[in-house]
Amino acid sequence: MNQIALLTPVFVLIIWTFIVFLLLAYGRVRFIKNPQDAANTKDLKGSLPRWVERAGDNYNHLFEQPVAFYVITLSIALIDKYDPLMIQLAWTFVVLRVIHSLIQLTFNFVLLRFIIFVIGWLVLAFMAFSQLFAFLTFLAVWNTIIK
């Protein structure tokens, strides 16, 4: 398969993370008078506009669930035995993460974010387990051949 097609969603999510970082950096530079005040971000709660706090929270979230996506997708690319569905699922996950970010950065409806978060985990679980089963099937066939 074309590994570039599978890895493109990874790069798009990395670019999205950088965009959220730029938003966060802009907000913090604009509203924090003394850079040392940012040494403990928990001390900033309530002193910054809500959108800056939400940008910080979202930036942190982009280093949680997406890390599993990066590992799963890179593993699938390394195994190099996947069908077009894996590419579609990778894009689905990226779209879900962008939607999750947009919700958190704007009106921040937590229940909707949670639903999108759970759907994202289901996509990741399907990607991981389908590849695990494909790999186990390969091992079973290989063991049959070498006997």
DANOR-V405089 format. One record per pair of residues at least 24 apart in sequence whose C-alpha atoms are under 8 Angstrom apart, sorted by the first residue. I is the first residue (numbers start at 1). J is the second residue. Records with the same first field share a line. If there is no record, write none. Layout:
BEGIN
I: J, J
END
This chain:
BEGIN
1: 80, 81, 82, 83
3: 77, 80
5: 87
6: 73, 77, 86, 87, 90
7: 73, 74, 77
9: 90, 91, 94
10: 70, 73, 90, 94
12: 94
13: 94, 98
16: 98
17: 59, 62
20: 55, 58, 59
21: 55, 59
23: 52, 55
24: 52, 55, 56, 59
27: 52
28: 52
51: 105, 106
54: 104, 105
55: 104, 105
58: 101, 104, 105
65: 121
68: 124
69: 93, 124
72: 124, 127, 128
76: 131
81: 134
82: 131
86: 127
89: 123, 127
92: 123
93: 120, 123, 124
96: 120
END
